[in-house]
């Protein structure tokens, strides 16, 4: 039987949301022989795995790397014919921009052996320079202090773990800038199990936070914390979209789903263009949208409706600045919240981080990307107009890179804005997810996926989406 006939023969599933979660869930459904329609409200699929063009270069407009804590993303890349493109960043590492003496600021290299800023070796001779000698002595107690009842707490934040084991200065000067720059979150708000899956278990096994981090870093398949694709992560979304279409999935953009109605043994999906009948649905939108769509059918979800995540603005600059050939601040800079001279939360020196991009840009040409929007009440930088953000980015880039960047150096630039794109798992995340899953399980033909449940990062999102898609396929075709 041909692939097309298999697709036509199976039950019909509508996937609402065409980001990476929706696309990966759809891949599992199509592979099981189901008829699949993916509805995306915007004009493009892929969510935050996207591209834009500047100065003739195709660059990532959203996610530009993935965690190597598992084989999840490389495995998907291999399935899509992209396995040979997986590459590691330059090992020179990133820097930190921290408050300095007398109200100033200072730039220092980030320890390379850590995880989200948590040092794996509290005896690192560079640690006193980063956090001070007294704070280094306090951090060293992590190797001797008993774990006590810390790990038995039902709700435990990443910040609480770091503070208890290594002290407040490690949290403030190392972990908070990294978590803020990478996850747009405060460590004290992050559920430790969602932020660093498996950390509790590794701490129990190895007896300390530093030893646990070291073991987790050693277990990373690529030998580094992150990896990417030669040519950009956006290729993952492009290949996934093409494969789904080849396999018979019906992908429809600019389809705003207005409501979901449970009808007999199936569903009616109402959009601005009409209605679709489905045997089952997977809701792969952001959290607020998902709850609003499902609340009439699953009213218990209403109490766990997540808040809208504050906007993030990314300013990309393509510049002709030969002084940056030496990568004076490594692959980028993560910025502490309370520095007086910079409003960006992070800068990625993309041509220093990725050799493939440096080759395509050519000598003297550099791509940097600055991120704005910490989510704090006193930070309105992500809401600034494009031209104002551009001017701010020039000033911030000059400070963070230690090299003056002038408007005449800029070959091209762009501002990309993401709303609700980086949901983070706050305290009580596991309990909330359990309640949502239990409520959804009472409704036949329903699955829910997405970063608001799975956690931040491509690994968590892809794993969860594929699991949910496969689970729904088994229920629809139990004898398969």
C-alpha positions, 0 to 999 in steps of 0.5 A: 500500500502506498504512503498516500493511501495509508494517510488517506485511510486513517482517522483525521487529526487537527494539530492547532499550532504550527511551531516546532511542537505542532510540527513534531507532533504532526510527524508522529501522527503522519508516521502512524498513517493518520490524516493530519491537518496543521493550522497555524495562525501566522503566515509561517510555520516553525515558531521561534525556529525562524530565519531572516536575511541581512546583507545577503546572509541567511541568519537565525531569527530565533533559536540558534542552538540546542542543548546537547544533554540528549540526542533529541535534536541530532536524531531529528536532524538525522531523520530529516537528512541534516545529520551531517550539519550538526556542529559545535560552537567555538570552544572559546566560550562566553563572557560575563558583564558584571557590576564592578567597583565604585558603581562601574562594570567589568567583563570577565570570561565565564567558567567553561565547565559550568551549567547555566552559570553553576560552576562544576569545580568550586576549586577553579582558580578563576572563581575568586576573580569572578565572585570574590575570595570570601564568596569562593570560600563559601562556594567551596562548602558545597563539597562538604555540606550534607544535602539534608532535606533540600532535595526533598522539598516539593517546590524547589527553585533553581535559585534556592538550590544554588543559594543553599549549596554555593551561596548568594554571590554565585547565584547573583554574579554567575547564575542569574546573568546566564539564566536571564540571558538564555531563559529570560527568567529569574533563577528564584522563579524557575522550577529546578526540575524543569530548568535542569532536568535530572539535577536532583537525581545527580545531586543525590548520586554525587553528593554536591551541586558542583559534582552533579553539574560536572557529571551532567556536562561530561554526559553531554554527547557533543562534549559541550553544552550546546550545538547548532547546524551549519547554516543555521537552526532554521533549516530544521524547521524548513526540512520538517515542513517539507517532509510533512508535506511530502508525507501527506500532511495538510499545512495551512497558514493564516488559520486563526482557530476561534473555537473548539467544540466536542461533537459526539465522538469527534471535534469541530475546529472553527476558524475564521474561514470555516469549520473542520471536523476531526477525530482528534486534536492536538493543541500545540499553541502557547499556554494562554491560547491553549487554555482559552480554546479548551476551557469550554470543554475542559473548564478545570484548565482555567485555574492553571492558565499561565500568564503571557510571557513578556516580549523579547526583542532581538537586534541583529547587526551585520558590521564591518569591524575588523577589530572583532576578528580577534573575538575580544569577548569570546562567543558573546556576553551575558549581562548581570541585571544591575550593571549601570551601563548596558540595557541588553541582557545578552549579546551573541557574537555569532561569527565568533561562535559559529565558524560556518558563519564567519566563513560566509561573512568573510574577514572583517565582517561580523554578526552580533545579536543583542537580546532585550526584555528581562520581563522586569517591571522597570525594563521597557527596552523590548518595547522601544521602537525599532530605530530606538532599539537600533541606537541602543544596540550600537551603544550596548555593543560597543560596551560589551565588545570593548570595541567602538561600533559606529553607525558607519560600521553597520552594513545591515540590521534588523529587529525581530520581536517574539511574544510569549516565545520563552515561557519558563517553568515557575515553581509548582510546574510539575504539579500544574502539568500533572493537573493539566494532563489529568484534566485533558486525559478525561477528554477523548481524542485530545492531547496538549503540548508546547513549551509552556508544559514541556519546558524551555528549549528545543530538547524539551519541546521536541521530546514532549511533542513527539511523545504526545503525538505518538500517544494519540496515534496509539489510542486512535489505532490501538491495533497498529 
